[in-house]
Amino acid sequence: MTTPDGREGWSNLFLRKGHSVWLIDQPRRGEAGQTSVAGTISTEPSDQTWYTQFRIGTYLNNEFTYNEGSQFPKGEEVLDQFFRQMTPDTAMDSANGDQNIDTTVVAQAVAATIDEVYERTGKDSILVTHSQGGMPGWEAARYTDHIAAIIAIEPGMAPMVDSEDYHALLERKIPVALYYGDYIGTEYTDVPAAGMWAMMSSSADTFTEAYTAAGAVSTIVRLPDEGITGNDHFMFQDLNNDVIADHVEAWIQRTEMASGTRSDAQPDAPASSDGEQSGGTLVVYYSATGSTEAVANMIADTTGGDLFELVPVEPYSSDDLNWTNDSSRVSVEHDNPDQRKVELTAATVENWDSYDTVFIGYPIWWGIAAWPVDTFIEANDFTGKTVIPFCTSTSSGLGQSGELLAEMAGSGDWQEGQRFRSSVSASDVTDWVNGLGLDG
Ligand SMILES: Cc1cc2nc3c(=O)[nH]c(=O)nc-3n(C[C@H](O)[C@H](O)[C@H](O)COP(=O)(O)O)c2cc1C
């Protein structure tokens, strides 16, 4: 797929970055224009309106006049191609100004596509939405568990805090990035749509404030703040579309969504070293925002084991956990391994000797075990114990996290372990535990 002037579009650019790319036509538009709902299509041209609305420029004195510094490719032929890419909505009475898109139909179709991608590849998808497609993108989170992240390019609106979409996103802790181009804000007096876009983009601030305070990730990228200027509503077609694709890719890498992989492989059943599994089971965990805790509770329920929560003397606040801020506590600790010593309210367990099997749970932080567990590992002798790591993460796998802990412990029979997504179902956890053969 190319830009209106024939350069490579994002589908190619992201393929080159190693992603599989799936293009979705939303129902009742483009190649998916077939519909069971009747509508009327207006024949009235609207090129000038959209040129203005999309902040490419203004139609002045019978001429398309680009905004100053615009990165939109120039020339009559380019505009001709651009306007030809527009396709009418079917299933509505557009002749009468009806823009009543059935968001739920679109969201469910997007979710079904993402589920199918998961079935075919075993991978969660990074959903990239644009403009009006933003709304069904948020809603899609209600209907699938296989969205690794959402990158919304100038979405119509961010989700309203406390809406059903908001809760679905938060429950699954789906990382979100919202990208906005240039010419947004009332200071752009020559750009007629600048004020309207300022209003739309301010919904990103309200959403992000609440979403991050609740422990999830939302990053707002206003390109001019990053030194990237001249972009309109179609930043993926602009002359610097490669620069913006690089920016998006850096965000993906930072949030470790690149693999989108879910590690569903069953670990080896723990070897029963001396044929005895009669000793007690202990489920030790650290959880900053409750996801790992939920899994720990499920494991304890299934095994009848005891729970032991690792609690830092100085717990991590949501500001401390804001890894998008370079100077937050986790970011500083991440950058300075010698500052990762986290004192715990208790690092040893009563009756440690009575436990043969120890589950150790933690969230993944930057691909490894959240470091508050290190203090527990260093304080205990695991000789003679079967140790089973488990973790929760948004998309990263278990990686080397268990091996690194085993190395740190220097004793114990460490199993491969298991990663769960942040909002895993109880049945997935129970199935895994039952498959370990602990009773055998
Ligand atoms: C500082 C920090 C770093 C994170 N790094 C990753 C990561 O590298 N990969 C990932 O998939 N999720 C990452 N996450 C998301 C958490 O692993 C995920 O939300 C986890 O389920 C949180 O568990 P908890 O609620 O028990 O704290 C990170 C979260 C935080 C706060």
The ligand as a Gaussian input file, in Angstrom:
#p B3LYP/6-31G(d) Opt

LIG

0 1
 C        7.889000      -0.411000      35.668000
 C        7.093000      -1.337000      34.825000
 C        7.689000      -2.015000      33.782000
 C        6.949000      -2.908000      33.003000
 N        7.581000      -3.583000      32.012000
 C        6.875000      -4.468000      31.274000
 C        7.509000      -5.232000      30.267000
 O        8.718000      -5.144000      30.033000
 N        6.745000      -6.073000      29.527000
 C        5.408000      -6.213000      29.748000
 O        4.773000      -6.975000      29.048000
 N        4.785000      -5.535000      30.725000
 C        5.492000      -4.674000      31.501000
 N        4.875000      -3.981000      32.490000
 C        3.466000      -4.278000      32.783000
 C        3.347000      -5.239000      33.981000
 O        4.224000      -6.351000      33.871000
 C        1.931000      -5.797000      34.078000
 O        1.022000      -4.731000      34.126000
 C        1.785000      -6.699000      35.290000
 O        0.652000      -7.531000      35.109000
 C        1.615000      -5.911000      36.580000
 O        1.504000      -6.804000      37.639000
 P        1.049000      -6.335000      39.083000
 O       -0.354000      -5.773000      38.937000
 O        1.047000      -7.566000      39.900000
 O        2.019000      -5.306000      39.561000
 C        5.575000      -3.102000      33.273000
 C        4.963000      -2.392000      34.305000
 C        5.704000      -1.523000      35.078000
 C        5.027000      -0.771000      36.194000

